[in-house]
Amino acid sequence: MEKQLTIEDIMIVSLQSLKEIKLKLAQQDEAIKTLASKIETSSADYFTIAGYASIRGTKVDISQVNRLELKAMRLSQDYGIMTGKVTDMDLGDFNTYHLDILDEVFDDR
């Protein structure tokens, strides 16, 4: 025969559930703050060569990426436009270039 829960038991279970929910919400809030700070500190106008190629629906192999990287770096220096960096946990660091530079690099291919 199962023991029936008392009102106190129900309140304890409810409060424990509420505590778990509040903890998860706090963790999610922290994750959202972290993502927001990353978005604010990285410009939406900068892309990697591979990322920009993907947006354009263009396939590039590693030799093309290397050639395009050199051209993008040279143009960025010529025009005085800063480059950026992004880090992939598995693949390492990648240079990013302003959209205007990438437009020119890919249009001249």
C-alpha distances in whole Angstrom, upper triangle without the diagonal:
4,7,9,13,15,19,20,17,19,22,22,21,23,26,26,26,29,30,30,32,35,35,35,38,40,40,41,44,45,46,47,50,51,51,53,55,56,57,59,61,62,64,63,67,66,65,65,68,65,63,66,67,63,64,67,66,68,67,69,69,69,73,73,71,73,76,75,73,77,78,76,76,80,80,77,80,83,81,80,76,74,71,68,65,61,59,57,54,55,59,60,63,65,67,67,70,71,70,74,75,73,74,78,77,75,78,80,79
4,6,9,12,16,17,14,15,19,18,17,20,22,22,22,25,27,26,28,31,31,32,34,36,37,38,40,42,42,43,46,47,48,50,52,52,53,56,57,58,60,60,63,63,62,62,65,62,60,63,64,60,61,64,63,65,65,66,66,67,70,70,68,70,73,72,70,74,75,72,73,77,76,74,76,79,78,76,73,70,68,64,62,58,56,54,51,52,56,57,60,61,64,64,67,67,67,71,72,69,71,74,73,72,75,77,76
4,6,9,13,13,11,13,16,16,15,18,20,20,21,24,25,25,27,29,30,31,33,35,36,37,39,41,41,43,45,46,47,49,51,52,53,55,57,58,60,59,63,63,62,63,65,63,60,63,65,61,61,65,64,66,66,67,67,67,71,71,69,71,74,72,71,74,75,73,73,77,76,74,76,79,78,76,73,70,68,64,62,58,56,54,52,53,56,58,60,62,64,64,67,67,67,71,72,70,71,75,74,72,75,78,76
4,6,10,11,9,10,14,14,14,16,18,19,19,22,24,24,25,28,29,30,31,34,35,36,37,39,40,41,44,45,46,47,50,51,52,53,56,57,59,58,62,62,61,62,64,62,60,62,64,60,60,64,63,65,65,67,67,67,71,71,68,70,73,71,70,74,75,72,72,76,76,73,75,78,77,75,71,69,67,63,61,57,56,54,51,53,56,57,59,61,64,63,66,66,66,70,71,69,70,74,73,71,74,77,75
4,7,8,6,6,10,11,10,12,15,15,16,18,20,21,22,24,26,27,28,30,31,32,34,36,37,38,40,42,43,44,46,48,49,50,52,54,56,55,59,59,58,59,62,60,57,60,61,58,58,62,61,63,63,65,65,65,69,69,66,68,71,69,67,71,72,69,70,73,73,70,73,75,74,72,68,66,64,60,58,55,53,51,49,50,54,55,57,59,61,60,63,63,63,67,68,66,68,71,70,69,72,74,73
4,5,5,6,9,10,11,12,14,16,17,18,20,21,23,24,26,27,29,30,32,33,35,37,38,39,41,42,44,45,47,48,49,51,53,54,57,56,60,60,60,61,64,61,59,62,63,60,60,63,63,65,65,67,67,67,71,71,68,70,73,71,69,72,74,70,71,74,74,71,73,76,74,73,69,66,65,61,59,56,54,53,51,52,56,57,58,60,62,62,64,64,64,68,69,67,69,72,72,71,73,76,75
4,5,5,6,9,10,10,12,14,15,16,18,20,21,22,24,26,27,28,30,31,32,35,36,37,39,41,42,43,45,46,47,49,51,52,55,54,58,58,58,59,62,60,57,60,62,59,58,62,61,64,64,65,66,66,70,70,67,69,72,69,68,71,72,69,69,73,72,69,72,75,72,71,67,65,63,59,58,54,53,52,50,52,55,56,57,59,61,60,62,63,62,66,67,66,67,71,70,69,72,74,74
4,5,5,6,9,10,10,12,14,15,16,18,20,21,22,24,25,27,29,30,31,33,35,36,37,39,40,41,43,45,46,47,49,51,54,53,57,57,57,58,61,59,57,59,61,58,58,62,61,64,64,65,66,65,69,69,66,68,71,68,67,70,71,68,68,72,71,68,70,73,71,69,66,63,62,58,56,53,51,50,48,50,54,54,56,57,60,59,61,62,62,65,67,65,67,70,70,69,71,74,73
4,5,5,6,9,10,11,12,14,15,17,18,20,21,23,24,26,27,29,30,32,33,35,36,38,39,40,42,44,45,47,48,50,52,52,56,56,56,56,59,57,55,58,59,56,56,60,59,62,61,63,63,63,67,66,63,65,68,66,65,68,69,66,66,70,70,67,69,72,70,68,65,62,60,57,54,51,50,48,46,48,51,52,54,55,58,57,60,60,60,64,65,63,65,68,68,67,69,72,71
4,5,5,6,9,10,11,12,14,15,16,18,20,21,22,24,26,27,28,30,32,33,34,36,37,38,41,42,43,45,47,48,50,50,54,54,53,54,57,55,53,55,57,54,54,57,57,59,59,61,61,61,65,65,62,64,67,65,63,66,67,64,65,68,68,65,67,70,68,66,63,60,59,55,53,50,48,47,45,47,50,51,52,54,56,55,58,58,58,62,63,61,63,66,66,64,67,70,69
4,5,5,6,8,10,10,12,14,15,16,18,20,21,22,24,25,26,28,30,31,33,35,36,37,39,41,41,43,45,46,49,48,52,53,52,54,57,55,52,55,57,54,53,57,57,59,59,60,61,61,65,64,61,63,66,64,62,65,66,63,63,67,66,63,66,69,67,65,61,59,57,54,52,49,47,46,44,46,50,50,51,53,55,54,57,57,57,60,62,60,62,65,65,64,66,69,68
4,5,5,6,9,10,10,12,14,15,17,18,20,21,23,24,26,27,29,30,32,33,35,36,38,39,41,42,44,45,48,48,52,52,51,52,56,54,51,54,56,53,52,56,56,58,58,59,60,59,63,63,60,62,65,62,61,64,65,62,62,66,65,62,64,68,66,64,60,57,56,52,50,47,45,44,42,44,48,48,49,51,54,53,56,56,56,60,61,59,61,64,64,63,66,68,67
4,6,5,6,9,10,11,12,14,15,17,18,20,21,23,24,26,27,29,30,32,33,34,36,38,39,41,42,44,46,46,50,50,49,50,53,51,49,51,53,50,50,53,53,55,55,56,57,57,61,60,57,59,62,60,58,62,63,60,60,64,63,61,63,66,64,62,59,56,54,50,48,45,43,42,40,42,45,46,47,49,52,51,54,54,54,58,59,57,59,62,61,60,63,66,65
4,5,5,6,9,10,11,12,14,15,16,18,20,21,22,24,26,27,28,30,31,32,35,36,37,38,41,42,44,44,48,48,48,49,52,50,47,50,52,49,48,52,52,54,54,55,56,56,60,59,56,58,61,59,57,61,62,58,59,62,62,59,61,64,62,60,57,54,53,49,47,44,43,41,40,42,45,45,47,48,50,50,52,52,52,56,57,55,57,60,60,59,61,64,63
4,5,5,6,9,10,10,12,14,15,16,18,20,21,23,24,25,27,29,30,31,33,35,36,37,39,41,43,43,47,47,47,48,51,50,47,50,52,49,48,52,52,54,54,55,56,56,59,59,56,58,61,58,56,60,61,58,58,61,61,58,60,63,61,59,56,53,51,48,46,43,41,40,39,41,44,44,46,47,49,49,51,51,52,55,56,55,56,60,59,59,61,64,63
4,5,5,6,9,10,11,12,14,15,17,18,20,21,23,24,26,27,29,30,32,33,35,36,38,40,42,42,46,46,45,46,50,48,45,48,50,47,47,50,50,53,52,53,54,54,57,57,54,56,59,56,54,58,59,56,56,60,59,56,58,62,60,58,54,51,50,46,44,41,39,38,36,38,41,42,43,45,47,47,50,50,50,54,55,53,55,58,58,57,60,62,61
4,5,5,6,9,10,11,12,14,15,16,18,20,21,22,24,26,27,28,30,32,33,34,36,38,40,40,44,44,43,44,47,45,43,45,47,44,44,48,47,50,50,51,52,51,55,55,51,54,56,54,52,56,57,54,54,58,57,54,57,60,58,56,53,50,48,44,42,39,38,36,34,37,40,40,42,43,46,45,48,48,48,52,53,51,53,56,55,54,57,60,59
4,5,5,6,9,10,10,12,14,15,16,18,20,21,22,24,26,27,29,30,31,33,35,36,38,38,42,42,42,44,47,45,42,45,47,44,43,47,47,50,50,51,52,52,55,54,51,53,56,54,52,55,56,53,53,57,56,53,56,58,56,54,51,48,47,43,42,39,37,36,35,37,40,40,42,43,45,44,47,47,47,50,52,50,52,55,55,54,56,59,58
4,5,5,6,9,10,11,12,14,15,17,19,20,21,23,25,26,27,29,30,32,33,35,38,38,42,42,42,43,46,44,42,44,47,44,43,47,47,50,49,50,51,51,54,54,50,52,55,53,51,54,55,52,52,56,55,52,54,57,55,53,50,47,45,42,40,37,36,35,33,35,39,39,40,42,44,43,46,46,46,50,51,49,51,55,54,53,56,59,58
4,5,5,6,9,10,11,12,14,15,17,18,20,21,23,24,26,27,29,30,32,33,36,36,40,39,39,40,43,41,39,42,44,41,41,44,44,47,46,47,48,47,51,51,47,49,52,50,48,52,53,50,50,53,53,50,52,55,54,52,48,45,44,40,38,35,33,32,30,32,36,36,37,39,41,41,43,44,44,48,49,47,49,52,52,51,54,56,55
4,5,5,6,9,10,10,12,14,15,16,18,20,21,22,24,26,27,28,30,32,34,34,37,38,37,39,42,40,37,40,42,39,39,42,42,45,45,46,47,47,50,49,46,48,51,49,47,50,51,48,48,52,51,48,51,54,52,50,47,44,42,39,37,34,32,31,30,32,35,36,37,38,40,39,42,42,42,46,47,45,47,50,50,49,52,54,53
4,5,5,6,9,10,10,12,14,15,16,18,20,21,23,24,26,27,29,30,33,33,37,37,37,38,42,40,37,40,42,40,39,43,43,45,46,46,47,47,50,50,46,48,51,49,47,50,51,48,48,51,51,47,50,53,51,49,45,42,41,38,36,33,32,31,30,33,35,35,36,38,39,38,41,41,41,45,46,45,47,50,50,49,52,54,54
4,5,5,6,9,10,11,12,14,15,17,19,20,21,23,25,26,27,29,32,32,36,36,36,37,40,39,36,39,41,38,38,42,42,44,44,45,45,45,48,48,44,46,49,47,45,48,49,46,46,49,49,46,48,51,49,47,44,41,39,36,34,31,30,29,27,30,33,33,34,35,37,37,39,40,41,44,45,44,46,49,48,48,50,53,52
4,5,5,6,9,10,11,12,14,15,16,18,20,21,22,24,26,27,30,30,33,33,33,34,37,36,33,36,38,35,35,39,39,41,41,42,42,42,46,45,42,44,46,44,42,46,47,43,44,47,47,44,46,49,47,45,42,39,37,34,32,29,27,26,25,27,30,31,32,33,35,34,37,38,38,42,42,41,43,46,45,45,48,50,49
4,5,5,6,9,10,10,12,14,15,16,18,20,21,22,24,26,28,28,32,32,32,33,37,35,32,35,37,35,34,38,38,40,41,42,43,42,46,45,42,44,46,44,42,45,46,43,43,46,46,43,45,48,46,44,41,38,36,33,31,28,28,27,26,29,31,31,32,33,35,34,36,36,37,40,41,40,42,45,45,44,46,49,49
4,5,5,6,9,10,11,12,14,15,17,19,20,21,23,25,27,28,31,31,32,33,37,36,33,35,38,35,35,39,39,41,41,42,43,42,46,45,41,43,46,43,41,44,45,42,42,45,45,42,44,47,45,43,39,37,35,32,30,27,26,26,25,28,31,30,31,32,34,33,35,36,36,40,41,40,42,45,44,44,47,49,49
4,5,5,6,9,10,11,12,14,16,17,19,20,21,23,26,26,30,29,30,30,34,33,30,33,35,33,32,36,37,39,39,39,40,39,42,42,38,40,43,41,39,42,43,40,39,43,43,40,42,45,43,41,38,35,33,29,28,25,23,23,21,24,27,27,28,29,31,30,33,34,34,38,39,38,40,43,42,42,44,47,46
4,5,5,6,9,10,10,12,14,15,16,18,20,21,24,24,27,27,27,29,32,31,28,30,33,30,30,33,34,36,36,37,38,38,41,40,37,39,41,39,37,40,41,38,38,42,41,38,40,43,41,40,36,33,32,28,26,23,23,22,21,24,27,26,27,28,30,29,31,32,32,36,37,35,37,40,40,39,42,44,44
4,5,5,6,9,10,10,12,14,15,16,18,20,23,23,27,27,27,29,32,32,29,31,34,31,30,34,35,37,38,38,39,39,42,41,38,39,42,39,37,40,41,38,38,41,40,37,40,42,40,38,35,32,31,28,26,24,23,23,23,26,28,28,28,29,30,29,31,31,32,35,36,35,37,40,40,40,42,45,44
4,5,5,6,9,10,11,13,14,15,17,19,22,22,26,26,26,28,31,30,28,30,33,31,30,34,35,37,37,37,38,37,40,40,36,38,40,38,35,38,39,36,36,39,39,36,38,41,39,37,33,30,29,26,24,21,21,21,20,24,26,25,25,26,28,27,29,30,31,34,35,34,36,39,39,39,41,44,43
4,5,5,6,9,10,11,12,14,16,17,20,20,24,23,23,24,28,27,24,27,29,27,27,31,31,33,33,34,35,34,37,36,33,35,37,35,33,36,37,33,33,37,37,34,36,39,37,35,32,29,27,23,22,19,18,18,17,20,23,22,22,24,25,24,27,27,28,32,32,31,33,36,36,36,38,41,40
4,5,5,6,9,10,10,12,14,15,18,18,22,22,22,24,28,27,24,26,29,27,26,29,30,32,33,33,35,34,37,36,33,35,37,34,32,36,36,33,33,36,36,33,35,38,36,34,30,28,26,23,22,19,19,19,19,22,24,24,23,24,25,24,26,26,27,30,31,30,32,35,35,34,37,40,39
4,5,5,6,9,10,10,12,14,17,18,21,22,23,24,28,28,25,27,30,28,27,31,32,34,34,35,36,35,38,37,33,35,37,35,32,35,36,32,32,36,35,32,34,36,34,32,29,26,25,22,21,19,19,20,20,23,25,24,23,24,25,23,26,25,26,30,31,30,32,35,35,35,38,40,40
4,5,5,6,9,10,11,13,16,17,20,20,20,22,25,25,22,25,28,26,25,29,30,32,32,32,33,32,35,34,31,32,34,32,29,32,33,30,30,33,33,29,31,34,33,30,27,24,23,19,18,16,15,16,16,20,21,20,20,21,22,21,23,24,25,28,29,28,30,33,33,33,36,38,38
4,5,5,6,9,10,11,13,14,17,17,18,19,23,22,19,21,24,23,22,26,27,28,29,29,31,30,33,32,28,30,32,30,27,31,31,28,28,31,31,28,30,33,31,29,26,23,21,18,17,14,15,15,16,19,20,19,19,19,20,19,21,21,22,26,26,25,27,30,30,30,33,35,35
4,5,5,6,9,10,12,13,16,17,18,20,24,24,21,22,25,24,23,26,28,30,31,31,32,32,35,33,30,31,33,30,28,31,32,28,28,32,30,27,30,32,30,28,25,22,21,18,18,16,17,18,19,22,23,22,21,21,21,19,21,21,22,25,26,25,27,30,30,30,33,35,35
4,5,5,6,9,11,13,16,16,18,20,24,24,21,23,26,25,24,27,29,30,31,31,32,31,34,33,29,30,32,30,27,30,31,27,27,30,29,26,28,30,28,26,23,20,19,16,16,14,15,17,18,22,22,21,19,20,20,18,20,20,21,24,25,25,27,30,30,30,33,35,35
4,5,5,6,9,11,14,13,15,16,20,20,17,19,23,22,21,24,26,27,28,27,29,28,30,29,25,27,29,26,24,27,27,24,24,27,26,23,25,28,26,24,21,18,17,13,13,11,12,14,15,18,19,17,16,16,16,15,17,17,19,22,23,22,24,27,27,27,30,32,32
4,6,5,7,8,12,12,13,16,19,20,16,18,21,20,19,22,24,25,26,27,28,28,30,29,25,27,29,26,24,27,27,23,23,27,25,22,25,27,25,24,20,18,17,14,14,12,14,15,17,20,20,19,18,17,17,15,16,16,17,20,21,20,22,25,25,25,28,30,30
4,6,7,9,12,13,15,18,21,22,19,20,24,23,21,24,27,28,29,29,31,30,32,31,27,29,30,27,25,28,28,24,24,27,25,22,24,27,24,22,19,17,16,14,15,14,16,18,20,23,23,22,19,19,18,16,17,16,17,20,21,21,23,26,26,27,29,31,32
4,7,10,12,11,14,16,20,21,18,19,23,23,21,24,27,27,28,28,29,28,30,29,25,26,28,25,23,25,25,22,21,24,23,20,22,24,22,20,17,14,14,11,12,11,14,16,18,21,21,19,17,16,15,13,15,15,16,19,20,20,22,25,25,26,28,30,31
4,6,9,8,10,12,16,17,15,15,19,19,18,21,23,24,25,24,26,25,27,25,22,23,25,22,19,22,22,18,18,21,20,17,20,22,20,18,15,12,11,9,9,9,12,14,17,20,19,17,14,13,13,10,12,11,13,16,17,17,19,21,21,22,25,26,27
4,5,6,9,12,15,17,14,14,18,18,16,19,21,22,24,23,26,25,27,25,21,23,24,21,19,21,21,17,17,20,19,16,18,20,18,17,13,11,11,9,11,11,15,17,20,22,21,19,17,15,13,10,10,9,10,13,14,14,16,19,19,20,22,24,25
4,6,8,11,14,15,12,12,15,15,13,16,18,20,22,22,24,24,26,24,21,23,23,20,19,22,21,17,18,21,19,17,20,22,19,19,15,14,13,11,13,12,16,17,20,22,21,20,18,16,14,11,11,9,9,12,14,13,15,18,18,18,20,23,23
4,7,10,13,15,12,10,14,15,13,14,18,18,20,20,23,23,24,22,19,21,21,17,17,19,18,14,16,18,16,14,17,18,16,16,12,11,11,11,13,13,17,18,22,24,22,21,18,15,13,9,8,6,5,8,10,10,11,14,15,15,17,19,21
4,7,10,12,10,9,13,14,12,14,17,17,19,18,20,20,21,19,16,17,18,15,13,16,15,12,13,16,14,12,15,17,15,15,11,10,8,7,9,10,14,15,19,21,19,17,14,12,9,6,5,4,6,9,9,9,11,14,14,14,17,19,19
4,6,8,6,6,9,10,10,12,14,14,15,15,17,16,18,16,13,15,16,13,11,15,14,11,13,16,15,13,16,18,17,17,13,12,10,9,9,9,12,13,17,18,16,15,13,10,8,5,6,7,7,10,10,8,11,13,13,13,16,18,17
4,5,5,6,8,10,11,12,14,13,13,12,14,13,15,13,10,12,13,10,9,12,13,10,11,15,15,13,16,19,18,18,15,13,10,9,8,8,11,11,15,16,13,13,10,7,6,4,6,9,10,13,11,9,12,14,12,12,16,17,16
4,6,5,6,9,10,11,12,11,11,9,11,10,12,9,6,9,10,7,7,11,11,9,11,14,14,13,16,18,18,19,16,15,12,12,12,12,14,14,18,17,14,15,13,9,8,7,8,10,10,12,10,8,11,12,10,9,13,14,13
4,5,5,6,9,10,10,9,8,7,9,9,12,10,7,10,12,10,10,14,14,12,15,18,17,17,20,22,22,22,19,18,15,14,13,12,14,13,16,16,13,14,13,10,10,10,11,13,13,15,14,11,13,15,13,11,15,16,14
4,5,5,6,9,10,10,10,10,13,13,16,13,11,14,15,12,12,16,16,14,16,19,18,17,21,23,22,22,19,18,15,14,13,11,13,12,16,16,14,15,13,10,11,9,10,12,11,14,14,10,13,15,14,12,16,18,16
4,5,5,6,9,8,10,10,13,14,16,13,11,14,15,11,12,15,14,12,15,17,16,16,19,21,19,20,17,17,14,14,14,14,16,16,20,20,17,18,16,13,12,10,9,10,8,11,11,7,9,12,11,9,12,14,14
4,5,5,6,5,6,7,10,12,14,11,9,13,13,10,12,15,15,13,16,18,17,18,21,22,22,23,20,20,17,17,17,16,18,17,21,20,18,19,18,14,14,12,12,13,11,14,13,9,10,13,11,8,11,13,12
4,5,5,6,7,9,12,14,16,13,12,16,17,14,15,19,18,16,19,22,21,21,24,25,25,26,22,22,19,18,18,16,18,17,20,19,17,19,18,15,16,14,14,15,13,16,16,12,13,16,14,12,15,17,15
4,5,8,10,12,15,17,19,16,15,18,19,15,17,20,19,17,20,22,21,20,24,25,24,25,21,21,19,18,18,17,19,18,22,21,20,21,20,17,17,14,14,14,11,14,15,11,11,15,14,12,14,17,16
4,5,9,11,15,17,18,15,14,18,18,14,16,19,18,16,20,22,20,20,24,24,23,25,22,22,20,20,20,20,22,21,25,24,22,23,22,19,18,16,15,15,12,14,14,11,10,13,12,9,11,14,13
4,7,10,13,16,18,15,15,18,18,16,18,21,20,19,22,24,23,23,27,27,26,28,25,25,23,22,22,21,23,21,25,24,22,24,23,20,20,18,18,18,15,17,18,14,13,16,15,12,13,16,14
4,6,10,13,14,11,11,15,15,13,15,18,17,17,20,22,21,22,25,25,25,27,24,24,22,22,22,21,22,21,24,23,21,23,22,18,18,17,17,18,15,17,16,13,13,15,13,9,12,14,11
4,7,10,12,9,10,13,14,13,15,18,17,17,20,22,22,23,26,27,27,28,25,25,22,22,21,20,21,20,23,21,19,21,20,17,18,18,18,19,18,19,18,15,15,17,14,12,14,15,12
4,7,8,6,6,10,10,9,12,14,15,15,17,19,19,20,23,24,25,26,24,23,20,20,20,19,20,19,22,20,17,19,18,15,16,16,16,18,17,19,17,14,15,16,13,11,14,14,11
4,6,5,6,9,10,11,12,14,15,16,18,20,21,22,24,26,26,28,26,25,22,21,20,20,20,18,21,19,16,18,18,15,16,17,18,21,20,22,19,16,18,19,15,14,17,17,13
4,5,5,6,9,10,10,12,14,15,16,18,20,21,22,24,25,26,24,23,20,20,18,18,18,17,19,17,14,15,15,13,14,16,17,20,20,22,19,17,19,19,16,15,18,18,15
4,5,5,6,9,10,11,13,14,15,17,19,20,21,23,24,26,24,24,20,21,20,20,21,20,23,20,17,18,17,15,16,17,18,21,21,22,19,17,19,19,15,14,18,16,13
4,5,5,6,8,10,11,12,14,15,16,18,20,21,22,24,22,22,19,20,19,20,21,20,23,21,18,19,18,15,15,16,16,18,18,19,16,13,15,15,11,11,14,13,10
4,5,5,6,9,10,10,12,14,15,16,18,20,21,22,20,19,16,16,15,16,17,17,20,18,15,15,14,11,11,12,13,16,16,17,14,12,14,15,11,11,14,14,11
4,6,5,6,9,10,11,12,14,15,17,18,20,21,19,19,16,16,16,17,17,18,21,19,16,16,14,11,11,13,14,17,18,19,15,14,16,16,12,13,16,15,13
4,5,5,6,9,10,11,13,14,16,17,18,20,19,19,16,18,18,19,21,21,24,23,19,19,17,14,13,14,14,17,17,17,14,13,15,14,10,11,14,12,10
4,5,5,6,8,10,10,12,14,15,16,18,16,16,14,15,16,17,19,20,23,22,19,19,16,13,11,12,11,13,13,14,11,9,11,10,7,8,11,10,9
4,5,5,6,9,10,10,12,14,15,16,14,14,11,12,13,14,16,17,21,20,17,16,13,10,8,9,9,12,13,14,11,10,13,12,9,11,14,13,12
4,6,5,6,9,10,11,12,14,15,14,14,12,14,15,17,19,20,24,23,19,18,16,13,11,12,11,14,16,15,12,12,15,13,10,12,15,13,13
4,5,5,6,8,10,10,12,14,13,14,12,15,16,19,21,23,26,26,22,21,18,15,12,13,11,13,14,13,9,9,12,10,7,10,12,10,10
4,5,5,6,9,10,10,12,10,11,9,12,13,16,18,20,24,24,20,19,16,13,10,9,7,9,10,10,6,7,10,9,6,9,12,11,12
4,6,5,6,9,10,10,9,9,8,11,12,15,18,20,23,24,20,18,15,12,9,9,8,10,13,12,9,10,13,12,10,13,16,15,15
4,5,5,6,9,10,10,11,11,14,16,19,22,24,27,27,24,22,19,16,13,13,11,12,15,13,10,12,14,12,10,14,15,14,15
4,5,5,6,8,8,10,10,14,16,19,22,25,28,29,25,24,20,17,14,13,10,10,12,10,7,9,11,9,8,12,13,12,14
4,6,5,6,5,6,7,11,14,17,20,22,26,27,24,22,18,15,12,10,8,8,11,10,7,10,12,11,10,14,15,15,17
4,6,5,6,8,9,12,15,19,22,24,28,29,25,23,20,17,13,13,11,12,14,13,10,13,16,14,13,17,18,17,19
4,6,8,10,12,16,19,22,25,28,31,32,29,27,23,20,17,16,13,13,15,13,10,14,15,13,13,17,17,16,18
4,5,9,11,15,18,21,25,27,31,32,29,27,23,20,17,15,12,11,13,10,9,13,14,12,13,16,17,16,19
4,6,9,13,16,20,23,26,29,31,28,26,22,19,16,14,12,11,14,12,11,14,16,15,15,19,20,19,22
4,7,10,14,17,20,23,26,28,25,23,19,17,13,11,9,7,11,10,8,12,14,13,14,17,18,18,20
4,7,10,14,17,20,23,25,23,20,16,14,11,9,8,8,11,12,10,13,15,15,15,18,20,20,22
4,7,10,14,17,20,22,19,17,13,10,7,6,5,7,11,12,10,11,14,15,14,17,19,19,20
4,7,10,14,17,19,16,14,10,8,6,5,6,8,12,14,12,13,16,17,16,18,21,22,22
4,7,10,13,15,13,10,7,6,5,5,9,11,14,17,15,15,18,20,18,19,23,23,23
4,7,10,12,10,8,6,5,7,7,11,13,15,18,17,16,19,21,20,20,24,25,24
4,6,9,8,5,4,6,9,10,14,17,19,22,20,19,23,24,22,23,26,27,26
4,5,5,5,6,8,11,12,16,19,20,23,22,20,24,26,23,23,27,28,27
4,6,6,9,11,15,16,20,22,24,27,26,24,27,29,27,27,31,32,30
4,6,9,12,15,17,21,24,25,28,27,24,28,29,27,27,30,31,29
4,7,9,12,15,18,21,22,26,24,22,25,26,24,24,27,28,26
4,7,10,13,17,20,22,25,23,21,25,26,23,24,28,28,26
4,7,10,13,17,19,21,19,18,22,23,21,22,25,26,24
4,7,10,13,15,18,16,14,18,19,17,18,21,22,21
4,7,10,13,15,13,12,16,17,14,16,19,20,19
4,7,9,12,10,9,13,14,13,14,17,18,18
4,6,8,6,7,10,11,10,12,15,16,16
4,5,5,6,9,10,11,12,14,16,17
4,5,5,6,9,10,10,12,14,16
4,5,5,6,9,10,11,13,15
4,5,5,6,9,10,11,13
4,5,5,6,8,10,11
4,6,5,6,9,10
4,6,5,6,9
4,6,5,7
4,5,5
4,6
4
